[in-house]
Amino acid sequence: MTDAPKGPVMFDLDDTDAQSPSTAPPVPDLETPAAPAAMQQAAAMAAGRPNRLARWFWGLLTSIIVFFAGIAAWDFVTGLIARAPVLGWIATGLVALFCLVLLLITVRELAAFGRLRRVDRIQSGAAEALADGSLAAARITAAQIDALYRSRDDTRWGREAFAERQTDIFDADGLLGLAETTILAPLDARARAEVEAATRQVATVTAIVPLALADVITALTANMRMIRRVAEIYGGRSGTLGSWRLTRQVLSHLVATGAVAVGDDLISSVAGGGVLSKVSRRFGEGIINGALTARVGVAAMEVCRPLPFVAERKPRITSLVQRSLTGLFSATKG
């Protein structure tokens, strides 16, 4: 074994390769995840489809609960009528009112599903017209769009402008493009405002609320509310079950295409290069969750919009995030 040399050790103070505290690299944050998982978890929770056995289990459990609840209510009401007729008939009236309200809710949900299917049919017709270049099919789709918004005052100016100019266009692309620029452009602006508001909310809560599940819950609820509002703007108003179906449809599309992944390239374009090493970890997570919310919003616009983005430019994620997080950046940097 060689003994270590004894005596003084010389250091070259003029060595330019030596690192100083000012030039040393920052200590890595071992607790920072590679990618915040709030929006990924929310997307997986909403887009995940249970297997067939699980669907049978929950369906049978619900049927059993409803069946025995109905039997118990029937026995209670008939027994009460036998003991105290007045109270029994009061209970019968309350049960009848409850069933009536339940029937109205069911009709409302069915009407909501009908509106969603109507928008889906218009989308399919528009896609076929654009693919085939069929002017006749494009005119049918344009008439369906006009009928969809006929009862809405906020689209009256656009529908009138479209009616005046549509006779001068003799190709499918131009006709549907005119419908986009006249009828759908104001609706696009309102939908973008909803996406920006949801993006700002998710990013702010993630950045300033330290609770573990607060960002996941906020991301899920804010995105569901945003998707429902976007659907209402484009004419596909949905009920509770319809909103859940629409949310699953949007998030399933994002999960299938891998769009719930976000990298530093998008964040750097929003807040400058190396943002995750320059700001706090929570603020970086807020930016990423906000960017993913913006992606969900754009996907919701594509799903709920009667026409695809052809003449109008699809909203850019970076632009949406920058507009929605301008105040958040200013407050944090200040």
Salt bridges, closest charged atoms under 4 A:
ASP29 OD2 - ARG281 NE 3.98
ASP120 OD2 - ARG245 NH2 3.54
ASP146 OD2 - ARG150 NH2 3.25
ASP154 OD2 - ARG152 NH2 2.96
ASP154 OD2 - ARG190 NH1 2.65
GLU180 OE1 - ARG305 NH1 2.94
ASP188 OD2 - ARG305 NH2 2.81
GLU194 OE2 - ARG229 NH2 3.48
GLU196 OE2 - ARG323 NE 2.71
GLU232 OE2 - ARG228 NE 3.72
GLU232 OE1 - ARG229 NH1 2.62
GLU285 OE2 - ARG281 NH1 3.04
GLU285 OE1 - ARG282 NH1 3.31
GLU302 OE2 - LYS314 NZ 3.39
